[in-house]
Amino acid sequence: MKKNAVNMNNEIEEKILKPFNGMAMLVILILVLLASIAVMIFGIAQELVVPIVAAVIVFCLVCILFAGLKVINPNEALVLTLFGEYYGTIKSHGFFFVNPFATGRNPVAEKQGAPEGLLEEFNDSNKKGSKSKKASMNKKVSTKVLTFNNGTQKVNDAMGNPIIIGAIVVWKVQNPTKAVFNVDDYFQYLSTQCDSTIRNIARLYPYDNMEDTDTDEKTLRGSSQEIADTMKEKLQLRVSDAGLEIIEVRITHLSYAEEIAAAMLQRQQASAIIAARQKIVTGAVGMVKSALDQLGEEDIVLLDEERKASMVSNLLVVLCGNKEAQPIVNSGTIY
């Protein structure tokens, strides 16, 4: 029994195999196979029973040993079990020979509805309809960097406003042994944990700063990168038991839900109009003050306080109005 491969929490510890060179073993098996055939022919020619039986037994054993030849491509791993016990994991790529009775395990690809892009070889075998190729490809666990598109989901932000948020997760299988044995389907496990993490993190922050003041409060719209980093940390803690590594989380979609989008658009338009009006009024006051100062310094016209107030009112109406003012020529006196 391999008790050293299981810790106190009944978690299987990864055991890296160092298998034999597959090419050398292939040459040996071919030579033994040819030798057994030659002995079989010699025994038949000489009518010797013992050499024939021995050659047949060796021939059958060599055929069984051929099943131990494994080809591992770059960025792939092979998790092996032997009669229900964890045998080991091959992480290096190449041509190897292992125990022919050891079988590979990959529960994700064994399912008929394996996600597209998880294992390209698995999808190719489905398209070709080759059951034998499909079975062989299912045994390998891809350790490539993959992208998971979480899609969009409706959640409530910290202010209770319904929003639509979507993200993508860049990830890879870091520990194939944990990915195979600790969870039933590590891809589905990642999808579920990603939905839960994004939903829980989005509830902690408002979509935008409703007070329009300069504060250090984080918002989904203004601090999207920082919040995405927080999502990455939380998601990594949740999927570490499955042997997965989260490389990056990016928010790809963020908007108000349809039932509140119109109201929020009006609020944004009102804020923009107020800000524009404030800037226009500030500029108009400065222009009026400059005009009055120049008139007084150059003694162009002397105005009392009442006339100054009337002139300020007229100038502000002209400068702050939405429409062009219609000029009226005064042919009389201003007094």
Legacy VTK file of the C-alpha trace (Angstrom):
# vtk DataFile Version 3.0
C-alpha trace
ASCII
DATASET POLYDATA
POINTS 335 float
0.000 0.000 0.000
1.221 3.492 -0.870
0.452 5.237 2.379
3.220 7.770 1.824
1.228 9.257 -1.054
-1.665 10.242 1.219
-1.385 12.839 3.963
-3.384 13.181 7.165
-6.219 15.020 5.369
-6.659 12.155 2.879
-5.287 14.378 0.122
-3.151 12.634 -2.472
0.324 14.096 -2.667
1.797 14.457 -6.111
4.439 11.918 -7.046
6.573 12.788 -10.067
7.473 9.722 -12.090
10.813 9.251 -13.825
9.876 6.657 -16.452
12.179 4.735 -18.753
13.177 6.042 -22.141
10.465 5.011 -24.550
12.645 4.820 -27.651
15.147 2.469 -26.038
12.334 0.300 -24.687
10.680 0.267 -28.109
13.872 -1.031 -29.744
14.215 -3.729 -27.078
10.603 -4.832 -27.482
10.909 -5.003 -31.259
14.081 -7.093 -31.000
12.477 -9.440 -28.476
9.368 -9.654 -30.665
11.448 -10.588 -33.725
13.437 -13.084 -31.691
10.263 -14.766 -30.425
8.951 -15.034 -33.977
12.245 -16.540 -35.106
12.166 -19.099 -32.263
8.546 -19.878 -33.092
9.440 -20.535 -36.735
12.445 -22.646 -35.692
10.307 -24.664 -33.285
7.689 -25.303 -35.950
10.350 -26.352 -38.436
11.990 -28.709 -35.931
8.654 -29.768 -34.433
9.774 -28.781 -30.928
6.898 -28.012 -28.554
8.842 -26.275 -25.771
10.423 -23.539 -27.952
7.050 -22.888 -29.596
5.227 -22.479 -26.264
7.992 -20.276 -24.860
8.005 -18.118 -27.995
4.213 -17.688 -27.870
4.341 -16.657 -24.200
7.124 -14.137 -24.872
5.250 -12.823 -27.907
2.102 -12.207 -25.807
4.105 -10.520 -23.037
5.785 -8.188 -25.527
2.405 -7.250 -26.991
1.191 -6.366 -23.489
4.333 -4.312 -22.790
3.684 -2.211 -25.884
0.770 -0.665 -23.963
3.277 0.928 -21.582
4.668 3.247 -24.267
3.387 6.798 -23.702
3.869 9.970 -25.727
3.592 13.203 -23.713
3.454 16.444 -25.693
4.762 19.798 -24.373
2.479 21.462 -21.804
0.755 18.184 -21.017
0.773 15.873 -18.016
-0.336 12.302 -17.499
-1.813 11.182 -14.175
-1.619 7.399 -13.797
-3.434 4.951 -11.542
-2.630 1.279 -11.017
-5.519 -0.969 -9.969
-7.317 1.894 -8.206
-4.199 3.290 -6.513
-2.438 6.506 -7.469
0.690 5.479 -9.393
2.319 8.811 -10.270
2.337 11.800 -12.613
4.462 12.400 -15.696
5.035 16.134 -16.234
7.960 16.115 -18.664
7.321 15.770 -22.366
8.767 13.007 -24.500
8.455 9.301 -25.284
8.363 7.093 -22.166
7.706 3.588 -20.959
5.662 2.949 -17.802
3.856 0.026 -16.257
1.519 -1.226 -19.007
-1.257 -1.816 -16.476
-1.159 1.836 -15.330
-4.005 3.860 -16.817
-4.311 7.598 -17.285
-7.044 9.672 -15.657
-8.679 12.910 -16.761
-12.323 13.122 -15.616
-12.969 16.420 -17.438
-12.161 15.232 -20.930
-13.848 11.881 -20.345
-17.186 13.647 -20.161
-19.048 14.039 -23.416
-19.691 17.734 -22.883
-16.065 18.774 -22.406
-15.728 22.586 -22.833
-14.435 23.765 -26.171
-10.840 24.844 -26.002
-9.985 22.811 -22.911
-8.343 20.024 -24.873
-7.917 20.643 -28.580
-7.096 17.015 -29.213
-10.280 15.916 -27.501
-12.400 18.145 -29.733
-10.555 17.051 -32.855
-11.198 13.411 -32.029
-14.904 14.154 -31.592
-15.064 15.757 -35.014
-13.313 12.815 -36.638
-15.424 10.287 -34.776
-12.468 8.131 -33.749
-13.289 6.433 -30.461
-9.825 4.960 -29.986
-8.116 8.314 -30.478
-10.655 9.974 -28.222
-9.913 7.533 -25.420
-6.153 8.051 -25.683
-6.381 11.826 -25.745
-8.682 11.852 -22.737
-5.902 10.580 -20.512
-3.745 13.699 -20.769
-4.231 16.830 -18.705
-3.460 20.084 -20.479
-1.183 22.433 -18.522
-1.410 25.197 -21.124
-2.497 28.727 -20.250
-6.231 28.874 -20.951
-8.821 31.645 -21.009
-12.208 31.191 -19.391
-14.932 33.643 -20.402
-17.300 33.979 -17.476
-19.892 35.826 -19.541
-22.145 38.443 -17.935
-24.304 38.231 -14.845
-26.641 40.603 -13.031
-25.661 41.563 -9.477
-26.414 44.369 -7.039
-23.616 46.756 -6.138
-22.988 48.198 -2.672
-25.739 50.811 -3.234
-28.270 48.147 -4.220
-28.283 49.163 -7.887
-28.577 46.264 -10.360
-25.567 46.094 -12.663
-24.328 43.788 -15.413
-20.749 42.598 -14.944
-18.608 40.147 -16.895
-15.008 38.973 -16.620
-12.495 36.617 -18.157
-10.062 34.450 -16.200
-6.606 33.468 -17.448
-5.629 30.212 -15.730
-3.794 26.925 -16.019
-3.508 23.581 -14.257
-0.565 23.827 -11.867
-0.977 20.512 -10.052
-2.495 17.851 -12.350
-2.795 15.350 -9.502
-5.030 17.642 -7.440
-7.017 18.630 -10.520
-7.794 14.983 -11.280
-8.417 13.564 -7.796
-9.565 16.451 -5.556
-12.539 17.581 -7.672
-14.848 15.786 -10.054
-14.580 18.356 -12.860
-11.988 21.082 -12.356
-13.291 23.132 -15.291
-16.833 23.202 -13.883
-15.364 23.833 -10.443
-13.526 26.881 -11.787
-16.683 28.146 -13.498
-18.764 27.880 -10.319
-16.133 29.494 -8.103
-15.608 32.276 -10.629
-19.327 33.126 -10.670
-19.472 33.165 -6.878
-16.309 35.244 -6.460
-17.265 37.902 -8.989
-20.740 38.190 -7.515
-19.493 38.515 -3.933
-16.763 41.039 -4.755
-19.058 43.200 -6.919
-21.491 43.527 -4.003
-18.826 45.234 -1.883
-18.324 48.270 -4.149
-20.629 50.868 -5.702
-20.782 51.201 -9.453
-19.784 54.868 -9.312
-19.340 57.692 -6.815
-22.860 59.081 -6.412
-21.748 62.211 -4.500
-19.456 63.462 -7.290
-16.754 64.312 -4.758
-13.072 63.479 -4.798
-12.817 60.609 -2.331
-10.623 57.553 -2.008
-13.622 55.220 -2.169
-13.134 52.401 -4.647
-15.787 51.994 -7.326
-16.349 49.354 -9.964
-15.991 51.907 -12.742
-13.099 53.926 -11.337
-11.041 51.156 -9.712
-11.709 48.243 -12.028
-8.083 47.037 -12.090
-7.733 47.033 -8.291
-11.042 45.197 -7.908
-9.986 42.693 -10.581
-6.807 42.024 -8.581
-8.940 41.408 -5.503
-11.071 38.967 -7.497
-7.905 37.166 -8.571
-6.698 36.753 -4.972
-10.053 35.492 -3.710
-10.509 33.142 -6.664
-7.003 31.732 -6.219
-7.795 30.831 -2.601
-10.924 28.999 -3.688
-9.413 26.946 -6.514
-6.062 26.116 -4.901
-7.480 22.795 -3.670
-8.149 21.855 -7.290
-4.536 22.459 -8.306
-5.374 25.488 -10.479
-3.383 28.705 -10.835
-5.165 31.981 -11.568
-2.877 34.157 -13.673
-5.161 37.130 -14.282
-8.747 38.321 -13.931
-10.011 41.107 -16.186
-13.389 42.829 -16.092
-14.641 42.894 -19.684
-18.171 44.236 -19.265
-19.636 46.699 -16.766
-22.926 48.554 -17.107
-26.151 49.331 -15.316
-29.038 46.932 -15.761
-31.770 47.916 -18.217
-34.300 48.800 -15.524
-32.017 51.473 -14.055
-29.870 52.468 -17.018
-32.221 55.256 -18.183
-32.375 56.884 -14.741
-28.606 56.719 -14.321
-28.144 58.202 -17.799
-30.319 61.162 -16.821
-28.256 61.585 -13.660
-25.019 61.584 -15.639
-26.459 64.069 -18.131
-27.623 66.326 -15.283
-24.174 66.177 -13.685
-22.563 67.086 -16.983
-24.981 69.998 -17.531
-24.380 71.344 -14.008
-20.619 71.123 -14.412
-20.817 72.905 -17.775
-23.068 75.631 -16.372
-20.736 76.198 -13.445
-17.833 76.674 -15.818
-19.844 79.011 -18.051
-20.974 81.131 -15.099
-17.448 81.345 -13.734
-16.160 82.521 -17.108
-19.039 84.970 -17.567
-18.443 86.586 -14.160
-14.782 87.030 -15.005
-15.625 88.614 -18.358
-18.140 91.019 -16.798
-15.683 92.039 -14.084
-12.981 92.631 -16.684
-15.379 94.760 -18.791
-16.405 96.930 -15.841
-12.792 97.400 -14.746
-11.708 98.515 -18.220
-14.608 100.915 -18.550
-13.787 102.490 -15.201
-10.011 102.677 -15.717
-10.204 104.263 -19.160
-13.066 106.637 -18.220
-15.033 105.575 -21.265
-18.354 105.909 -19.490
-19.341 106.600 -15.913
-21.989 104.294 -14.531
-23.741 104.472 -11.213
-24.465 101.348 -9.162
-27.909 100.865 -10.675
-26.566 101.026 -14.248
-23.713 98.707 -13.359
-26.211 96.186 -11.977
-28.297 96.466 -15.147
-25.198 96.022 -17.322
-24.042 93.001 -15.295
-27.499 91.444 -15.618
-27.572 91.967 -19.383
-24.060 90.631 -19.901
-24.741 87.529 -17.797
-27.929 86.849 -19.757
-26.015 87.119 -23.034
-23.031 85.045 -21.905
-24.927 82.349 -20.005
-27.926 81.941 -22.305
-28.453 78.857 -24.417
-29.520 80.882 -27.458
-27.966 83.804 -29.260
-29.116 87.195 -27.946
-30.956 89.609 -30.241
-29.225 93.016 -30.227
-31.345 96.137 -29.532
-29.893 99.530 -30.471
-30.548 102.241 -27.898
-30.891 105.549 -29.753
-31.585 107.555 -26.625
-29.759 107.915 -23.369
-28.911 105.312 -20.811
-30.243 107.626 -18.050
LINES 1 336
335 0 1 2 3 4 5 6 7 8 9 10 11 12 13 14 15 16 17 18 19 20 21 22 23 24 25 26 27 28 29 30 31 32 33 34 35 36 37 38 39 40 41 42 43 44 45 46 47 48 49 50 51 52 53 54 55 56 57 58 59 60 61 62 63 64 65 66 67 68 69 70 71 72 73 74 75 76 77 78 79 80 81 82 83 84 85 86 87 88 89 90 91 92 93 94 95 96 97 98 99 100 101 102 103 104 105 106 107 108 109 110 111 112 113 114 115 116 117 118 119 120 121 122 123 124 125 126 127 128 129 130 131 132 133 134 135 136 137 138 139 140 141 142 143 144 145 146 147 148 149 150 151 152 153 154 155 156 157 158 159 160 161 162 163 164 165 166 167 168 169 170 171 172 173 174 175 176 177 178 179 180 181 182 183 184 185 186 187 188 189 190 191 192 193 194 195 196 197 198 199 200 201 202 203 204 205 206 207 208 209 210 211 212 213 214 215 216 217 218 219 220 221 222 223 224 225 226 227 228 229 230 231 232 233 234 235 236 237 238 239 240 241 242 243 244 245 246 247 248 249 250 251 252 253 254 255 256 257 258 259 260 261 262 263 264 265 266 267 268 269 270 271 272 273 274 275 276 277 278 279 280 281 282 283 284 285 286 287 288 289 290 291 292 293 294 295 296 297 298 299 300 301 302 303 304 305 306 307 308 309 310 311 312 313 314 315 316 317 318 319 320 321 322 323 324 325 326 327 328 329 330 331 332 333 334
